Amino acid sequence: MKIERVEVRVIGPEVQQFTWFEGQPPQYMTNTVVRIFTDEGVEGVGGVTNYTSFDFDRYTAETMRHMIPLLVGADPDDIEGIWSRLWTRVFPLSPQALGAIDVALWDLRGKAAGQPVHRLLGGTRDTIPAYASTPLLPDVDAYLRFVDEMIEQGFRAVKFHAWCVLEKDTELAKAVRKAHPDPSITFMFDAENLYDRQSALALARELAEQQFTWLEAPLPDMDLEGYRWLTERSEVDIVPAGNWIVDLPAFERAIETRCWSRSRTDVTLAGGITGAKRFMAASEKAGLDCEVLSWGNTLVAAANLHLMLGSAGCNWFEQAVPYPSYEYGMIDAIRTAPDGRVHARPEPGFGFSVDWEAMERATVHRLDSRELL
C-alpha cells in the first residue's frame, strides 16, 4: 500500500465561542483536518484543534506544507519511520502538524487491519469514566446549575475552568462541594497557568479541604521548581497543563524531578499517538498516572480516547461541554453515556464518520499534495 494523496483542510465553523478564564477573548476553535488517501482505497483521517483570539489558525496547516512531500509514495504502515522523518532535526515545527498526520496514519492502520485503534495499541478495555470540562461561566449560581445539569446527564465528575482569581475560585470550590457533599462526585480545577506560587498553595489547600481530586495548571508548565515546591506542600494532586513540554527528554526530566502528582499530555501536543505513547510509557515507568487531555473536536477526542483505552495509567476522559461546538462536521460524536462513561465504537480505526459537505462549507484554507508536488 502506498500514499497517493494528502489533503489538509482548515475548518472554521460558526459555532458558539468560549473562554476559560477571566479576561480571555472569545476563542476561535479551528479544526485542522488531514485526509491521507492510498492506492488501495483505504483512507485515514486525523485532526487537531487550535484555540486562537480574533481569527482562525492557519499556521498548523501551513506547517504541513513542509511535511506533505515526504508522505506521498510512502508506505502508510511505516508509522514509526514516517514519524522519525517528519520530526524536524534543526528548527522546531508545530507538534500539532505532526500530530494530525500521525493520527490519520493510525486511523488508516486500524481501517486496513479491520480493528479499532485501541486494540492495535494493546488495549483491553472499551470504556473509561468521563468528567465534564466546563467553559468560563458568569457566576457561582451558573456553575451550580451547570453541575446539576451534568449530573442529571450521568456525569459523576466535573472539572472547572473559572476566573483564575483566588477569592472567586475558592468561593466556587466551597459552593459546589456544599451543594454536592457526596464524595463520589469528583471535582477538579484548572487554573490555566495563571497563579503565582503562594496563591496556588492557598487554592490547593482550599481544594483539598473541599475534597477535590486535582488542581491542574496552577503555574506555567516550565516552572518545574515551582511545581515541585507546590506538590511537596499540597494534599490535593498537582497536575500540569500538559501544553508546553512537548519534547520527550524534557518531559522525562520533569518526571525525574517529581514535580507533579500526575503527568499530562495528548496526541496533538506529543506529535500524535506515536509520540504520546512514549510520553505515557515514561510516566508509567516513573510510577505516575498520565491524565490525557481529550479536549477538542471529535476527531481529536476520538484519537485521545483510543490512546487512553490502549494504555495504562489514565483514569479520566475529558469531555468538552457544551457538546455542539465540538461536534461540527461530524456524523457521529463522543458523548458521555448515562453511566458517566464514554465507550469506544467497534468500527475499525477511530470509528467516527465525517460529514464532508459540512466540512466543505466551513473550510477557510486548504492544501492538496497534487498542487504542491
C-alpha positions as CSV (number, residue, x, y, z in Angstrom):
1,M,0.0,0.0,0.0
2,K,1.3,3.5,-0.9
3,I,0.1,7.0,0.0
4,E,-1.2,8.6,-3.2
5,R,-2.6,11.9,-2.0
6,V,-2.7,14.1,1.1
7,E,-5.4,16.8,1.7
8,V,-5.4,19.3,4.6
9,R,-8.4,21.5,5.5
10,V,-8.7,24.3,8.0
11,I,-12.2,24.2,9.3
12,G,-13.5,27.4,10.8
13,P,-17.2,26.8,11.7
14,E,-19.5,29.5,13.1
15,V,-20.2,27.9,16.4
16,Q,-20.5,29.3,20.0
17,Q,-17.2,30.6,21.2
18,F,-15.9,30.2,24.8
19,T,-13.3,31.5,27.2
20,W,-11.6,29.6,30.1
21,F,-10.5,32.4,32.4
22,E,-11.4,36.0,33.3
23,G,-10.2,38.5,30.6
24,Q,-9.6,36.0,27.8
25,P,-11.1,37.0,24.5
26,P,-13.6,34.6,23.0
27,Q,-11.7,31.8,21.3
28,Y,-11.8,30.8,17.6
29,M,-11.8,27.0,17.6
30,T,-10.0,25.8,14.5
31,N,-10.3,22.2,13.4
32,T,-7.3,21.3,11.1
33,V,-8.2,18.0,9.3
34,V,-5.9,15.7,7.4
35,R,-7.0,13.1,4.9
36,I,-4.5,10.5,3.7
37,F,-5.5,8.6,0.6
38,T,-3.9,5.3,-0.6
39,D,-3.6,3.4,-3.8
40,E,-5.8,0.6,-2.3
41,G,-8.7,2.9,-1.5
42,V,-8.1,2.9,2.3
43,E,-8.3,6.5,3.8
44,G,-7.1,7.8,7.1
45,V,-8.5,10.9,8.8
46,G,-6.9,12.9,11.6
47,G,-7.4,16.3,13.2
48,V,-6.1,18.8,15.7
49,T,-7.9,21.7,17.4
50,N,-6.4,25.1,17.9
51,Y,-7.7,28.0,20.0
52,T,-6.8,31.5,19.0
53,S,-8.0,35.0,19.6
54,F,-9.5,37.1,16.8
55,D,-9.3,34.7,13.8
56,F,-8.9,31.0,12.9
57,D,-5.5,29.4,13.0
58,R,-3.8,28.6,9.6
59,Y,-0.3,28.1,11.0
60,T,-0.8,24.4,11.7
61,A,-1.9,23.6,8.2
62,E,0.9,25.7,6.7
63,T,3.4,23.7,8.7
64,M,2.2,20.6,7.0
65,R,3.1,22.2,3.6
66,H,6.7,21.2,4.5
67,M,5.8,17.7,5.5
68,I,3.4,16.6,2.8
69,P,6.2,15.9,0.2
70,L,7.7,13.3,2.5
71,L,4.3,11.4,2.7
72,V,3.4,10.9,-0.9
73,G,4.7,7.5,-2.1
74,A,5.4,6.3,1.4
75,D,4.1,3.1,3.0
76,P,1.4,4.3,5.4
77,D,2.0,1.3,7.7
78,D,5.6,2.6,8.4
79,I,4.3,4.9,11.0
80,E,7.4,5.0,13.2
81,G,9.6,5.6,10.1
82,I,7.4,8.4,8.9
83,W,7.2,9.9,12.4
84,S,11.0,9.9,12.6
85,R,11.4,11.5,9.1
86,L,8.9,14.2,9.8
87,W,10.3,15.2,13.3
88,T,12.5,18.2,12.5
89,R,16.2,17.9,13.4
90,V,17.1,21.6,13.3
91,F,14.3,24.2,14.0
92,P,11.1,23.1,15.8
93,L,7.9,22.9,13.9
94,S,4.4,22.7,15.4
95,P,4.0,19.3,17.1
96,Q,0.3,19.6,16.2
97,A,1.1,19.4,12.5
98,L,2.9,16.1,13.1
99,G,0.2,15.0,15.5
100,A,-2.6,15.4,12.9
101,I,-0.6,13.4,10.3
102,D,0.3,10.7,12.8
103,V,-3.3,10.4,14.0
104,A,-4.5,10.0,10.4
105,L,-2.0,7.2,9.8
106,W,-3.2,5.3,12.9
107,D,-6.8,5.7,11.7
108,L,-5.7,4.3,8.3
109,R,-3.8,1.4,10.0
110,G,-6.9,0.5,12.0
111,K,-9.2,0.5,9.0
112,A,-6.7,-1.6,6.9
113,A,-6.5,-4.1,9.8
114,G,-10.2,-4.1,10.4
115,Q,-9.6,-3.2,14.1
116,P,-10.3,-0.3,16.4
117,V,-7.1,1.6,17.1
118,H,-7.1,0.9,20.9
119,R,-7.0,-2.8,20.1
120,L,-3.9,-2.2,17.9
121,L,-2.3,-0.4,20.9
122,G,-2.9,-3.5,23.1
123,G,-5.9,-2.1,25.0
124,T,-8.1,-4.5,26.9
125,R,-10.8,-2.1,27.9
126,D,-13.6,-0.4,25.9
127,T,-14.7,2.3,28.3
128,I,-13.4,4.9,30.7
129,P,-15.1,7.4,33.2
130,A,-15.6,10.9,31.9
131,Y,-15.6,14.3,33.5
132,A,-17.4,17.3,32.1
133,S,-14.9,20.1,31.4
134,T,-16.6,23.5,31.7
135,P,-16.0,26.8,30.0
136,L,-16.0,30.1,32.0
137,L,-19.4,30.8,33.3
138,P,-20.7,34.2,34.7
139,D,-21.1,33.4,38.4
140,V,-21.3,30.8,41.1
141,D,-25.0,30.2,40.6
142,A,-24.4,29.5,36.9
143,Y,-21.8,26.9,37.8
144,L,-24.2,25.3,40.3
145,R,-26.9,25.0,37.7
146,F,-24.4,23.6,35.2
147,V,-23.2,21.0,37.6
148,D,-26.7,19.9,38.3
149,E,-27.3,19.5,34.6
150,M,-24.2,17.5,34.1
151,I,-25.1,15.1,37.0
152,E,-28.6,14.7,35.6
153,Q,-27.0,13.6,32.3
154,G,-25.0,11.0,34.1
155,F,-21.6,12.7,34.9
156,R,-20.0,11.8,38.2
157,A,-17.2,14.3,37.7
158,V,-16.7,17.9,36.7
159,K,-13.6,20.0,36.0
160,F,-14.0,23.7,36.4
161,H,-12.5,26.5,34.3
162,A,-13.3,29.6,36.2
163,W,-11.9,33.1,36.8
164,C,-8.4,32.2,38.0
165,V,-8.8,34.8,40.7
166,L,-8.2,33.3,44.2
167,E,-11.1,34.8,46.1
168,K,-13.7,33.9,43.4
169,D,-12.2,30.5,42.7
170,T,-12.3,29.5,46.4
171,E,-15.8,30.7,46.7
172,L,-16.8,28.4,43.8
173,A,-15.0,25.4,45.3
174,K,-16.8,25.8,48.6
175,A,-20.2,26.3,46.9
176,V,-20.0,23.3,44.6
177,R,-18.9,21.0,47.4
178,K,-21.6,22.3,49.8
179,A,-24.2,21.7,47.0
180,H,-22.8,18.2,46.4
181,P,-21.3,16.8,49.6
182,D,-21.3,13.2,48.3
183,P,-17.6,12.4,47.9
184,S,-18.4,10.1,45.0
185,I,-19.0,13.3,42.9
186,T,-15.5,14.1,41.7
187,F,-14.3,17.7,41.2
188,M,-11.2,19.1,39.6
189,F,-10.0,22.6,38.9
190,D,-8.0,24.1,36.0
191,A,-6.1,27.3,36.8
192,E,-4.8,27.9,33.2
193,N,-1.2,28.6,34.3
194,L,-2.3,31.9,35.9
195,Y,-1.4,31.6,39.6
196,D,1.7,32.5,41.4
197,R,3.2,30.1,44.0
198,Q,1.7,31.4,47.1
199,S,-1.8,31.9,45.6
200,A,-1.6,28.4,44.1
201,L,-0.8,26.9,47.5
202,A,-3.7,28.8,49.0
203,L,-6.0,27.4,46.3
204,A,-4.6,23.9,46.7
205,R,-5.3,23.9,50.4
206,E,-8.9,25.0,49.8
207,L,-9.4,22.4,47.1
208,A,-8.0,19.7,49.5
209,E,-10.4,20.9,52.2
210,Q,-13.3,20.5,49.7
211,Q,-12.1,17.1,48.6
212,F,-11.2,18.0,45.0
213,T,-9.2,15.4,43.1
214,W,-6.6,17.6,41.5
215,L,-5.5,21.1,40.8
216,E,-4.4,21.5,37.2
217,A,-2.1,24.0,35.7
218,P,-1.7,26.3,38.7
219,L,1.7,27.5,37.4
220,P,3.3,27.8,33.9
221,D,4.4,24.3,32.8
222,M,8.0,25.4,32.5
223,D,8.2,26.4,36.2
224,L,9.3,22.9,37.4
225,E,10.9,24.3,40.6
226,G,7.6,25.9,41.4
227,Y,5.6,22.8,40.7
228,R,7.9,20.7,42.9
229,W,7.6,23.3,45.7
230,L,3.8,23.2,45.4
231,T,3.5,19.5,45.1
232,E,5.5,18.9,48.2
233,R,3.2,21.2,50.2
234,S,-0.2,20.1,48.7
235,E,-2.6,17.4,49.8
236,V,-4.5,17.7,46.5
237,D,-2.9,16.2,43.4
238,I,-1.0,18.7,41.3
239,V,-1.2,18.3,37.5
240,P,0.5,20.4,34.8
241,A,-1.4,21.9,31.8
242,G,0.4,19.5,29.5
243,N,0.5,22.0,26.7
244,W,4.1,23.2,26.9
245,I,6.6,20.4,27.5
246,V,6.3,18.7,24.1
247,D,9.8,17.2,23.9
248,L,10.2,13.7,25.3
249,P,13.6,14.2,27.0
250,A,12.3,17.4,28.7
251,F,9.2,15.5,29.8
252,E,11.3,12.7,31.2
253,R,13.4,15.2,33.1
254,A,10.3,16.8,34.6
255,I,9.1,13.4,35.8
256,E,12.5,12.7,37.3
257,T,12.2,15.8,39.5
258,R,8.9,14.5,40.9
259,C,7.4,18.0,40.4
260,W,3.9,16.6,39.6
261,S,1.5,14.2,41.2
262,R,0.3,13.1,37.8
263,S,1.6,13.9,34.3
264,R,-0.4,15.2,31.3
265,T,-0.1,15.0,27.5
266,D,-2.2,14.3,24.4
267,V,-1.9,13.3,20.8
268,T,-1.9,16.8,19.4
269,L,0.9,18.1,21.6
270,A,3.2,15.0,21.7
271,G,3.2,14.5,17.9
272,G,0.4,12.1,17.6
273,I,-0.3,8.7,19.0
274,T,3.3,7.6,18.2
275,G,4.7,10.4,20.3
276,A,2.1,10.2,23.1
277,K,2.7,6.5,23.6
278,R,6.3,7.4,24.5
279,F,5.2,10.1,27.0
280,M,2.8,7.6,28.6
281,A,5.4,4.9,28.8
282,A,7.8,7.3,30.5
283,S,5.1,8.2,33.1
284,E,4.3,4.5,33.7
285,K,8.0,3.7,34.2
286,A,8.2,6.5,36.8
287,G,5.1,5.3,38.6
288,L,2.9,8.3,37.6
289,D,-0.6,8.2,36.1
290,C,-0.8,10.2,32.9
291,E,-4.1,12.1,32.6
292,V,-4.5,12.6,28.8
293,L,-6.2,15.8,27.5
294,S,-9.1,15.0,25.2
295,W,-10.4,18.5,24.8
296,G,-11.4,19.5,21.2
297,N,-13.3,18.4,18.2
298,T,-14.5,14.9,17.9
299,L,-11.5,13.8,15.8
300,V,-9.1,14.9,18.5
301,A,-11.2,13.5,21.3
302,A,-11.5,10.1,19.5
303,A,-7.8,9.8,19.0
304,N,-7.1,10.5,22.6
305,L,-9.9,8.1,23.7
306,H,-8.2,5.3,21.8
307,L,-4.8,6.3,23.3
308,M,-6.3,6.1,26.8
309,L,-8.0,2.8,26.2
310,G,-4.8,1.3,24.7
311,S,-2.6,2.5,27.6
312,A,-2.3,2.0,31.3
313,G,-2.4,4.8,33.9
314,C,-5.1,7.1,32.6
315,N,-8.2,7.4,34.8
316,W,-10.4,10.0,33.1
317,F,-11.7,11.1,29.8
318,E,-12.1,14.9,29.5
319,Q,-15.4,15.7,27.9
320,A,-15.6,19.2,26.5
321,V,-19.1,20.7,27.1
322,P,-21.5,22.1,26.0
323,Y,-21.3,19.5,23.2
324,P,-22.4,21.2,19.9
325,S,-19.4,23.4,19.3
326,Y,-17.0,20.5,19.4
327,E,-19.1,18.2,17.1
328,Y,-19.2,20.4,14.0
329,G,-18.7,18.4,10.8
330,M,-19.3,15.0,12.3
331,I,-22.0,12.5,11.6
332,D,-21.5,10.9,15.0
333,A,-19.6,12.1,18.0
334,I,-18.4,11.2,21.5
335,R,-20.9,11.8,24.3
336,T,-20.8,10.6,27.8
337,A,-23.3,7.9,28.5
338,P,-25.9,7.9,31.4
339,D,-23.5,5.7,33.3
340,G,-20.9,8.5,33.4
341,R,-18.5,6.8,31.0
342,V,-17.5,7.1,27.4
343,H,-17.5,4.0,25.3
344,A,-15.4,3.2,22.2
345,R,-17.2,2.4,19.0
346,P,-16.5,-1.1,17.5
347,E,-15.8,0.2,13.9
348,P,-12.2,0.0,12.5
349,G,-9.9,3.0,13.0
350,F,-11.3,5.6,15.4
351,G,-14.9,4.7,14.5
352,F,-16.3,8.2,13.8
353,S,-17.7,9.4,10.4
354,V,-17.1,12.8,8.9
355,D,-19.8,15.0,7.2
356,W,-17.6,16.2,4.4
357,E,-20.2,18.5,3.0
358,A,-20.4,20.4,6.3
359,M,-16.6,20.5,6.5
360,E,-16.5,21.9,2.9
361,R,-18.9,24.7,3.9
362,A,-16.6,25.7,6.8
363,T,-13.3,25.3,5.1
364,V,-11.2,28.5,5.3
365,H,-7.9,27.2,4.0
366,R,-6.7,24.1,2.3
367,L,-3.6,22.3,0.9
368,D,-3.5,19.4,-1.5
369,S,-0.5,17.3,-2.4
370,R,-1.5,17.4,-6.1
371,E,-0.9,21.1,-6.1
372,L,2.3,21.1,-4.0
373,L,4.2,18.4,-5.9
